[in-house]
Amino acid sequence: MAFAAANHSGIRHAEPKISENMLAVENKIATSINAIVSNLQPSPEEHIPAKESLSQGKITGTEALDKGYLKYGCSHYRRRCQIRAPCCNEIFDCRHCHNEAKNNICVDQKLRHDVPRHLIEKVICSLCDTEQEVQQVCTNCGVCMGRYYCAICKLFDDDTSKEQYHCNGCGICRIGGSKNFFHCDKCGCCYSILLKSSHPCVERAMHQDCPVCFEYLFDSRNDVIAMPCGHTIHKTCLVEMQEHYKYACPICSKSVCDMSKVWEKFDLEIAATPMPAYYENKMVWILCNDCGSNSEVKYHVIAQKCPNCKSYNTRQTRGLAR
């Protein structure tokens, strides 16, 4: 019995030692497993680049960016988004579409208005119809809504053959390539680089309506040219004027082209048309529209020639002097 008790007592004393050893082994195993798991699982800092990389892959992927290229847009722009006009909260393909719809003779004059391009805040992706803040790439489908994008003018355009560029002086985007144009601070607009040292400056020359069709020239989408006098006009309007034999600026009346050959024909016609004796020596005062000089010349029923610049682009300012 004593042996049994001693033996039993020994067993009870041995149990704590075995449990401690097993616990130590289990702790070592758990520590090893945690170390392995921690090595396999990246830290939160390592997760961030991975997510960014995935997101960037979605946005910059060629397939996503080019989806629908040149298949969407309107008569004004090829683009993959529409705008929400801040003035009337309606959706249009572009600001020109808005202006054509909201500023024409069919609309009540009190309700006519243009959309302020710089205040546009929302665009709608044409592929997934997601409305979002103005940006080049759709936040939902990752499509590029316009290969040319200006964050200032809120302009999108897939047709980059126009060579669009933003002019800080004008404050708007223009076409034709920045290398081909320069901004004249006095005129307040961009001109061809060929005119940089030769164009006559007229203050705010482009900030006016075309003298023929009365469209505002500064942000017109039609070609605008500067006449020799410095005033501006639509190219098509100038051609139409010349087709109707009008060769003087509608604003200041200066000749818009070289008229020397025409003046030679006037010389021949006047020489072949003598005046009656009563008018032969009659004198009148004229103002030359080309050089601005006032002169007293012989009156002729066909025209009066400026003695200063030899132009017949003159007007009679005083009647027959004697």
C-alpha positions in Angstrom: 0.0 0.0 0.0 2.9 2.3 0.8 4.4 1.6 -2.6 1.2 2.2 -4.3 0.7 5.4 -2.5 4.2 6.5 -3.2 3.8 5.5 -6.8 0.5 7.3 -7.1 2.0 10.3 -5.4 4.9 10.2 -8.0 2.5 10.2 -10.8 0.6 13.2 -9.5 3.9 15.1 -9.2 5.0 14.2 -12.7 1.8 15.5 -14.5 2.7 19.3 -14.1 6.1 18.7 -15.6 4.7 16.9 -18.7 2.1 19.7 -19.2 4.7 22.4 -19.0 6.8 20.7 -21.6 3.9 20.2 -24.0 2.8 23.8 -23.5 6.3 25.0 -24.4 6.3 22.8 -27.5 2.9 24.1 -28.5 4.1 27.7 -28.0 7.1 27.1 -30.2 4.9 25.5 -32.9 2.4 28.4 -32.7 5.3 31.0 -32.9 6.7 29.2 -36.0 3.3 29.1 -37.7 2.7 32.8 -37.0 6.1 33.7 -38.4 5.4 31.7 -41.6 1.9 33.3 -41.9 3.3 36.8 -41.3 5.9 36.2 -44.0 3.3 35.1 -46.5 0.9 37.9 -45.8 2.1 41.4 -46.8 1.8 44.4 -44.4 -0.9 47.0 -45.0 1.7 49.3 -46.5 2.5 46.6 -49.1 -1.3 46.3 -49.9 -1.6 49.9 -51.0 0.8 49.8 -54.1 -0.9 46.5 -55.1 -4.4 48.2 -55.2 -3.0 51.2 -56.9 -1.4 49.1 -59.5 -4.6 47.2 -60.2 -6.6 50.5 -60.4 -4.0 52.0 -62.7 -4.1 48.9 -64.9 -7.8 49.4 -65.3 -7.5 53.1 -66.2 -4.4 53.1 -68.4 -5.2 49.8 -70.2 -5.2 50.5 -74.0 -8.3 48.5 -74.5 -10.3 50.4 -71.9 -9.0 53.8 -72.9 -9.7 53.4 -76.7 -13.1 51.8 -76.4 -15.6 53.7 -78.5 -12.9 55.9 -80.1 -14.5 58.3 -82.7 -17.8 56.5 -82.4 -19.5 59.0 -80.2 -20.1 62.7 -80.2 -22.0 65.3 -82.2 -21.5 67.5 -85.3 -19.1 69.7 -83.3 -16.9 67.2 -81.5 -16.0 63.5 -81.5 -16.0 62.6 -77.8 -17.2 60.0 -75.4 -19.1 62.1 -72.9 -21.9 64.6 -72.5 -22.1 67.6 -70.3 -24.7 68.7 -67.8 -25.2 72.4 -68.3 -24.9 74.3 -65.0 -27.3 77.0 -66.2 -30.3 74.9 -66.9 -29.3 71.5 -65.5 -30.0 69.7 -68.8 -27.7 67.3 -70.6 -26.2 68.1 -74.0 -23.5 66.6 -76.2 -21.4 69.8 -76.0 -21.8 73.5 -75.2 -22.4 74.3 -78.9 -25.4 71.9 -78.9 -26.7 73.6 -75.8 -26.2 77.1 -77.3 -28.0 76.1 -80.6 -30.9 74.7 -78.6 -31.2 77.5 -76.0 -30.2 80.6 -78.0 -32.2 80.7 -81.2 -35.2 82.5 -82.5 -37.5 79.7 -81.5 -36.8 80.3 -77.8 -38.4 83.1 -75.8 -35.9 86.0 -75.9 -36.0 86.2 -72.1 -34.9 82.6 -71.8 -32.1 82.6 -74.3 -28.7 81.9 -72.9 -25.3 80.4 -73.6 -23.6 77.9 -71.3 -20.5 79.2 -69.4 -17.9 76.7 -70.4 -15.6 77.2 -67.4 -18.5 76.5 -65.0 -19.3 73.0 -66.2 -18.8 70.6 -63.3 -20.5 67.3 -64.4 -20.0 65.0 -67.4 -21.8 61.8 -68.3 -19.8 58.9 -69.9 -21.3 57.9 -73.2 -20.4 54.3 -72.7 -21.6 53.5 -69.2 -23.8 56.6 -68.5 -22.0 57.4 -65.3 -22.3 61.0 -64.2 -19.2 62.3 -62.5 -16.9 65.2 -61.9 -15.2 66.7 -65.0 -12.1 64.5 -65.7 -10.5 62.8 -68.7 -11.0 59.2 -67.7 -14.3 57.7 -66.6 -14.3 56.6 -63.0 -16.5 53.6 -63.7 -15.5 52.0 -66.9 -12.0 53.5 -67.3 -12.6 54.8 -70.9 -10.9 58.0 -72.1 -13.7 60.4 -72.8 -11.5 62.6 -75.0 -7.9 62.2 -76.3 -7.6 66.0 -76.1 -8.8 67.2 -72.7 -8.6 70.7 -71.2 -9.4 70.9 -67.5 -9.8 74.7 -67.8 -12.2 74.9 -70.7 -13.8 71.5 -69.8 -13.2 70.5 -73.4 -13.1 66.9 -74.7 -12.3 65.9 -78.3 -11.1 62.6 -79.8 -10.2 64.3 -83.1 -6.7 65.4 -82.3 -5.9 66.2 -86.0 -7.2 69.7 -85.2 -4.1 70.3 -83.1 -5.9 71.8 -80.2 -4.1 73.9 -77.7 -5.0 76.1 -74.7 -4.1 79.8 -75.0 -3.6 81.3 -71.6 -3.8 84.8 -73.1 -7.2 84.1 -74.7 -8.3 81.9 -71.8 -9.8 79.3 -74.2 -8.7 76.4 -76.4 -7.9 77.0 -80.0 -7.0 74.8 -83.0 -4.2 74.8 -85.5 -1.2 74.0 -83.2 0.4 76.4 -80.7 3.6 76.5 -82.8 1.7 78.1 -85.7 0.1 80.9 -83.7 1.0 83.7 -81.3 -1.1 85.7 -78.9 -1.2 89.5 -79.4 -2.0 91.1 -76.0 -3.3 94.4 -77.6 -5.6 92.6 -80.1 -6.5 90.1 -77.4 -6.4 87.1 -79.6 -4.2 84.6 -81.5 -2.9 85.2 -85.0 -0.9 83.2 -87.4 2.9 83.4 -86.7 3.3 84.8 -90.2 1.6 88.0 -89.1 3.7 88.4 -85.9 5.8 91.4 -87.2 3.4 92.7 -89.8 -0.2 92.8 -88.6 -1.7 96.2 -87.6 -2.9 96.1 -84.0 -6.4 97.0 -83.2 -7.4 96.9 -79.5 -9.6 93.9 -78.8 -10.0 93.2 -82.5 -11.5 89.8 -82.0 -13.9 90.8 -79.2 -16.6 91.9 -81.6 -19.2 90.5 -84.0 -18.4 89.7 -87.6 -19.4 92.8 -89.6 -21.2 90.6 -92.1 -22.9 87.7 -90.3 -22.8 89.3 -86.8 -21.5 86.1 -85.1 -19.2 86.8 -82.1 -15.7 86.3 -83.5 -13.6 85.6 -80.3 -14.9 82.0 -79.8 -16.2 81.3 -83.3 -15.5 77.9 -84.7 -15.2 79.3 -88.2 -12.0 80.6 -89.6 -11.3 84.3 -88.8 -8.8 86.4 -90.6 -7.4 89.9 -90.0 -7.8 92.4 -92.9 -5.0 94.8 -93.8 -6.7 97.5 -91.7 -6.5 95.2 -88.6 -10.2 94.5 -88.3 -11.3 90.9 -88.2 -13.9 89.0 -90.2 -14.9 85.4 -91.0 -13.0 84.1 -94.0 -16.1 82.9 -95.7 -17.8 86.2 -95.2 -14.9 88.0 -96.8 -15.0 85.7 -99.8 -18.7 86.3 -100.1 -18.1 90.0 -100.1 -15.6 89.7 -102.9 -18.0 87.6 -104.9 -20.4 90.6 -104.7 -17.6 93.0 -105.7 -17.2 94.5 -102.3 -13.5 95.1 -101.6 -13.6 97.5 -98.7 -13.7 96.8 -94.9 -17.3 97.0 -93.7 -16.0 98.9 -90.6 -13.4 101.4 -91.8 -13.8 101.2 -95.6 -10.1 100.5 -96.3 -9.3 98.3 -99.2 -9.1 94.6 -98.1 -6.7 93.6 -101.0 -4.3 95.0 -103.5 -6.4 97.2 -105.8 -3.7 98.6 -108.0 -4.8 96.7 -111.2 -8.3 98.0 -110.6 -7.1 101.6 -110.2 -5.3 101.3 -113.6 -8.6 100.3 -115.2 -10.2 103.4 -113.6 -7.5 105.6 -115.1 -8.2 104.2 -118.6 -12.0 104.6 -118.1 -11.7 108.2 -116.8 -9.4 109.1 -119.6 -11.9 107.7 -122.1 -14.8 109.6 -120.5 -14.1 113.4 -120.7 -16.4 115.6 -118.6 -18.6 118.3 -120.2 -17.1 121.7 -120.4 -19.3 123.0 -117.6 -17.7 120.4 -115.2 -14.3 120.2 -116.6 -12.6 122.5 -114.1 -14.9 121.9 -111.1 -13.1 121.0 -107.9 -14.3 118.9 -104.9 -12.8 117.9 -101.6 -12.3 114.2 -101.0 -11.3 111.9 -98.1 -9.2 108.9 -99.0 -10.4 105.7 -97.2 -7.0 104.0 -97.7 -4.5 106.7 -96.5 -6.8 109.0 -94.7 -5.7 112.2 -96.4 -8.0 115.1 -97.4 -7.4 116.6 -100.9 -9.0 118.9 -103.4 -9.2 117.3 -106.8 -11.0 117.7 -110.1 -14.5 116.3 -110.1 -15.4 113.4 -112.3 -18.6 111.5 -112.5 -16.9 108.1 -112.3 -14.5 108.5 -109.3 -12.0 110.8 -107.7 -8.4 109.8 -107.4 -6.4 110.4 -104.2 -3.2 112.3 -105.2 -1.4 110.9 -102.2 -1.7 107.1 -102.6 -3.3 107.0 -106.1 -6.3 105.1 -104.7 -9.8 105.6 -106.0 -11.3 104.4 -102.7 -12.4 107.9 -101.8 -15.4 109.8 -100.7 -16.5 113.3 -101.5 -16.7 115.4 -98.3 -17.6 118.8 -99.8 -19.6 119.6 -102.9 -18.4 121.4 -106.0 -16.1 124.2 -104.7 -16.6 126.5 -107.7 
